[in-house]
Structure formats: C-alpha cells, structure tokens
Amino acid sequence: MTGEPVSDNVDVTAAPSGTGCAECEEAGSWWFHLRRCAACGHVGCCDSSLGQHASAHARETGHRLVQSFEPGEDWWWDYEAAGWADGPELAPPRSRPDTQPSPGPDGRVPRDWRDALRAAGR
C-alpha cells in the first residue's frame, strides 16, 4: 500500500453500522461488496454495486477513508487521493459475517444480478 494513515479521518472505536449497506438495507435493495468508513463506521456498498453508497457517503461527509468489509480482506482506500491507503486495526467486527453471501443479502439478490450490474455499467 502506498498511502499514509490520516489519523483525523479514523476512529478505531467506531463500530460498523451493521452487517450490510445501510442505504440498501433501508431501501430493501442489494449490494455487490461492502466498504466500511474509517471515520464513523458507516457500512456502504462498493462502486461496483448499483447504489455506490460508500463513495456517496464519502462525498457527503468528507470521510475519505474506507476499509474493505469483506471477509479475508484488510485493504484500505482513500477516496480523496483516489488510491490505496494504510490504516490501523478498526473495532470488530472487521467484515460482514462469513455466512452472508456476496452479493447480498441472501433473499434480495436477483437471479440476473450480473446482467443488472453490466446494464448499470459496473
């Protein structure tokens, strides 16, 4: 990773907002992959998802750093610098549950989800 931690944009005590994208959950929608805001714990869907809620959250709040919220991934992204970043270990849990599929959540992902993402240019 090439970035430097930006400490004023990280709260290691902030718990994740949930196990899925907050906005997709509210709308009864679905997501492809999840990202966790390092400043407040907001969990949003990635830019390959239809909603792109993680980057929307970053634009709306100025919270520039996210960490992947996928099992087995620990990489960081800096939306302001548009590049990889480094950061400290965040409060658990560090990913969505292993039992929750990706895309998810179970029961709301359409059978043609790949076609839906392609049609949206994702």
C-alpha positions in Angstrom: 0.0 0.0 0.0 1.2 3.4 -0.8 -0.8 5.8 1.3 -0.2 7.2 4.8 -2.7 6.9 7.6 -4.8 10.0 8.0 -5.4 9.9 11.7 -8.1 12.7 11.8 -10.1 10.6 9.5 -10.0 7.4 11.5 -11.9 6.4 14.7 -10.7 3.0 15.8 -13.5 2.8 18.3 -16.4 3.3 15.8 -18.3 0.1 15.4 -19.7 -0.8 11.9 -23.2 0.5 11.3 -24.4 -3.0 10.5 -23.6 -6.2 8.5 -24.8 -4.7 5.2 -25.1 -1.5 3.3 -27.1 0.9 5.5 -28.9 2.6 2.5 -29.5 -0.7 0.6 -31.0 -2.2 3.8 -33.3 0.8 4.2 -34.4 0.6 0.6 -34.8 -3.2 0.6 -32.1 -3.4 -2.1 -28.9 -5.5 -2.5 -25.2 -4.9 -2.9 -22.2 -6.5 -4.5 -19.4 -5.8 -2.0 -19.1 -3.7 1.2 -16.9 -0.9 2.4 -16.6 0.5 6.0 -16.0 4.1 6.7 -12.9 4.5 9.0 -14.2 7.8 10.5 -17.7 6.7 11.6 -18.2 3.0 10.9 -20.9 3.5 8.2 -21.1 0.4 6.0 -21.9 1.1 2.4 -21.8 -0.7 -0.9 -18.9 -0.5 -3.3 -18.7 1.4 -6.6 -19.4 -1.9 -8.4 -22.7 -2.0 -6.7 -25.8 -0.3 -8.1 -26.1 2.1 -5.2 -22.4 3.1 -4.8 -23.3 4.2 -1.2 -19.8 4.0 0.3 -18.4 6.6 -2.1 -21.6 8.7 -1.8 -21.1 8.7 2.0 -17.5 9.9 1.5 -18.6 12.7 -0.8 -21.4 13.8 1.6 -19.5 13.7 4.8 -15.8 14.2 3.8 -14.9 10.9 5.4 -12.3 9.9 2.9 -11.0 6.5 4.2 -12.7 3.2 3.9 -11.6 -0.4 4.6 -13.0 -3.4 2.8 -15.8 -5.0 4.9 -15.4 -8.4 3.1 -14.1 -11.5 4.9 -10.4 -12.1 4.4 -9.7 -8.5 3.1 -8.0 -5.8 5.0 -7.1 -3.2 2.3 -7.9 0.5 2.6 -8.9 3.1 0.0 -8.6 6.9 0.2 -11.4 8.5 -1.9 -9.8 11.9 -1.7 -6.4 10.7 -3.0 -8.1 8.1 -5.3 -5.6 5.5 -4.1 -4.7 2.8 -1.7 -4.1 3.8 1.9 -2.9 2.3 5.2 -4.7 2.4 8.5 -4.9 0.9 11.9 -6.9 -2.0 13.0 -10.6 -1.0 13.5 -13.0 -2.1 16.1 -14.6 -5.5 15.4 -16.3 -6.9 13.6 -13.9 -6.4 10.7 -16.1 -7.8 8.0 -19.6 -8.9 7.1 -20.5 -12.4 8.5 -18.9 -15.3 6.6 -22.4 -16.7 6.3 -23.8 -13.6 4.5 -23.2 -14.1 0.7 -21.7 -11.7 -1.7 -23.6 -10.3 -3.4 -26.1 -10.0 -0.6 -28.1 -10.1 1.4 -29.5 -13.5 0.9 -33.0 -13.4 -0.5 -32.8 -10.0 -2.1 -30.3 -10.6 -4.9 -31.9 -11.1 -8.2 -31.0 -14.1 -10.3 -29.8 -11.8 -13.1 -27.6 -9.7 -10.8 -24.6 -9.9 -13.2 -26.8 -8.5 -16.0 -28.1 -5.8 -13.7 -24.6 -4.7 -12.8 -23.5 -4.8 -16.5 -26.5 -2.8 -17.6 -25.6 -0.2 -15.0 -22.0 0.0 -16.3 -20.5 -1.7 -13.2 
